[in-house]
């Protein structure tokens, strides 16, 4: 008789790739002392991860699912990040709801709603991924390109 062995990462609530880092640093990183391009690239990497439910080095999620910036950055960069963080929070909330209510015992209507939410989230993640590989990407461009999906995320959440 063959015993079925299920890997540990399939039994966890955390996704295997985009896990949430619960490590807490006492001193915030000071990115404003770096050149502007380096600062923006570091925060762009984090915001792309957070926009699809992950965690970054400078933008972290707390146990309640609320994202916040955990570094010292230039005011202009911080302003753009703070305008994108609500989208991260909304995505996290919608994804959590669609994952926890996708069972048939919740009813057919809720199951269909969760399927529609998952379809929208898939399209949203595809759009974020297409922006991520753009060679000349900047924070204002990310905010401009994702304006309509961010509004839809907020309405749904």
C-alpha positions in Angstrom: 0.0 0.0 0.0 1.4 3.4 -1.0 1.0 6.3 1.5 0.2 9.7 0.1 2.7 12.4 1.4 1.5 16.0 1.1 4.2 18.6 1.1 4.1 21.0 4.1 3.7 24.2 1.9 0.4 22.8 0.6 -1.0 22.5 4.1 0.0 26.1 5.1 -2.2 29.2 4.7 0.8 31.1 3.3 1.6 30.8 -0.4 5.0 29.2 -1.0 6.4 32.0 -3.1 4.8 35.2 -1.8 4.9 34.5 1.9 4.5 37.2 4.5 7.7 38.0 6.4 6.9 38.5 10.1 10.4 39.5 11.0 10.3 43.0 12.6 13.3 45.3 12.4 13.7 48.0 15.1 15.5 50.5 12.9 13.8 51.6 9.6 16.0 51.7 6.5 16.9 55.1 5.3 16.4 55.0 1.5 16.4 58.8 1.1 20.2 58.8 1.4 20.5 56.7 -1.7 20.4 58.0 -5.3 16.9 58.7 -6.4 17.0 55.9 -9.1 18.2 53.3 -6.6 15.5 54.3 -4.0 12.7 54.2 -6.6 13.9 50.8 -8.0 14.0 49.3 -4.4 10.5 50.5 -3.6 9.2 49.5 -7.1 10.3 46.0 -6.4 8.5 46.0 -3.1 5.3 47.6 -4.4 5.0 45.1 -7.2 5.2 42.3 -4.7 2.7 44.0 -2.4 0.2 44.7 -5.2 -0.2 41.0 -5.7 -0.5 40.0 -2.0 3.2 39.5 -1.1 5.5 41.3 1.2 8.6 43.4 0.6 11.7 44.5 2.4 10.5 48.1 2.9 6.7 47.7 2.6 5.4 45.2 5.1 2.0 43.8 6.1 1.0 43.5 9.7 -0.9 40.4 11.0 -4.2 42.2 10.4 -3.4 42.4 6.7 -2.7 46.2 6.6 0.3 47.3 4.5 2.6 50.2 5.5 5.9 51.6 4.5 8.7 50.7 6.9 11.5 52.9 5.7 12.5 56.5 5.4 12.1 57.7 1.8 11.9 61.0 -0.1 8.5 62.7 0.3 7.7 62.4 -3.4 8.3 58.7 -3.5 6.5 58.2 -0.2 3.5 60.0 -1.6 3.2 57.6 -4.6 3.7 54.6 -2.3 1.0 55.8 0.1 -1.4 56.2 -2.9 -0.7 52.6 -4.0 -0.9 51.0 -0.5 -4.7 51.0 -0.4 -4.7 48.8 -3.5 -2.4 46.3 -1.7 -4.8 46.3 1.3 -7.9 45.8 -1.0 -6.2 43.0 -3.0 -5.2 41.2 0.2 -8.8 41.5 1.6 -10.4 40.3 -1.7 -8.0 37.4 -2.1 -8.5 36.3 1.5 -12.3 36.4 1.1 -12.3 34.5 -2.2 -9.9 31.8 -0.8 -11.9 31.3 2.4 -15.4 31.3 0.9 -14.8 29.3 -2.3 -16.4 26.1 -0.8 -19.7 24.8 -2.0 -21.1 24.6 1.5 -21.2 28.4 1.5 -23.8 28.2 -1.3 -23.8 28.5 -5.0 -24.1 32.3 -5.1 -21.1 32.8 -2.9 -19.2 30.2 -4.9 -20.0 32.0 -8.1 -19.0 35.4 -6.5 -15.7 34.0 -5.4 -15.1 32.6 -8.9 -15.8 36.0 -10.4 -13.5 37.6 -7.8 -10.7 35.1 -8.7 -11.2 35.9 -12.4 -10.9 39.6 -11.8 -7.8 39.1 -9.5 -6.2 37.0 -12.2 -6.6 39.8 -14.8 -5.4 42.3 -12.3 -2.2 40.3 -11.5 -1.6 39.9 -15.2 -1.8 43.7 -15.7 0.6 44.2 -12.7 3.0 41.6 -14.2 3.0 43.4 -17.6 3.9 46.6 -15.8 6.7 45.0 -13.9 8.6 44.0 -17.0 8.3 47.4 -18.6 11.8 48.7 -19.1 11.1 52.4 -18.2 8.7 51.8 -15.3 8.3 54.5 -12.6 6.0 55.0 -9.7 3.9 57.7 -11.4 3.5 55.4 -14.4 2.4 52.5 -12.2 -0.1 54.7 -10.5 -1.5 56.0 -13.8 -1.7 52.5 -15.5 -3.4 50.9 -12.5 -5.8 53.7 -11.7 -9.0 52.0 -13.0 -8.1 48.5 -11.5 -7.3 50.2 -8.2 -10.7 51.9 -8.2 -12.4 48.6 -9.0 -10.5 46.9 -6.2 -11.6 49.5 -3.8 -15.3 49.2 -4.8 -15.2 45.4 -4.5 -13.5 45.5 -1.1 
